[in-house]
Amino acid sequence: MLIDTHAHIDMEDFGADFVQMLARAQENGVQKIIIPAVEPSTFERVLKTAEKSPNLYAAIGVHPEDAKNFDENALNLMEKMIKHPKVVAVGEIGLDYYWDRSYNDVQKAVFEAQIEFAKKHDKPIIVHDREAHGDSLEILKRTNAAEVGVVMHCFSGSPEFALECVKEGFYIALGGVVTFKNAKKMKEVAKIVPLERLLLETDSPYLTPVPFRGKRNEPAYVKYAAEEIANLRGIGFEELARATTENAIKIFRLNEVQNG
């Protein structure tokens, strides 16, 4: 069994073949999928999507690129949505300095506020960290975010940074990028992160793995990342699948979710 810990399958990209997409995921061993929100306007859509199957779950949070949309209304909405039985995490939240560094301080404040929100409700966090490794780690350490659990989504740092995160007790989530021929850094990360700290994800519809690069990504393709990581580590696919699935169930407490 595989678990896709990060897939934006609430997006319109999946509107035409949603049922078929879920069937393909099951056929490829993907039994559970977590759908993260990125801004307040998507919260309800994410929850409704998660309600479509017992194997779908949701995360609620404001993405750093939408940090300017985080206000009292957004926080009140999060307070309401976090009580939904399908919500297993706060995310995706974090820092992104790639496009625009003019509001870094706003991003930091919003990130910290959402970590405190997650701690208040005892939910793990899904962290988006792009070209902001130092600041992300500083905030995560200072706020003791590891108390509720930290997932470094779509990890993009160095092998050394990965080990720093592992030392703090964080989980490292890897996806399609690890299959790219030129992704030498990610392949090294896949080799050295302890198996008990690894998670799998697709970030669908983005970052499609080889051999489907250039097309829409979907949860079924998480197996290609799993195969590549298993090969890089010199272990069997089944061992990798079992470990990452156990990790996902543990960090997101999926066995405790009441599907009704």
ABEGO torsion letter per residue (X at the ends): XBBBABBBAABAAAAAAAAAAAAAAAAAGBABBBBBBABAAAAAAAAAAAAABAABBBBBBBBAAAAAABBAAAAAAAAAAAABAABABBOBBEBBAAABAAAAAAAAAAAAAAAAAAAAAGBBBBBBBBGAAAAAAAAAAAAGAAAAEBBBBGBABBAAAAAAAAAAGBBBBBBAAAABAABAAAAAAAAABBAAABBBBAGOABGBBOAABGBBBBAAAAAAAAAAAAAAAGBBAAAAAAAAAAAAAAAAGAAABBAX
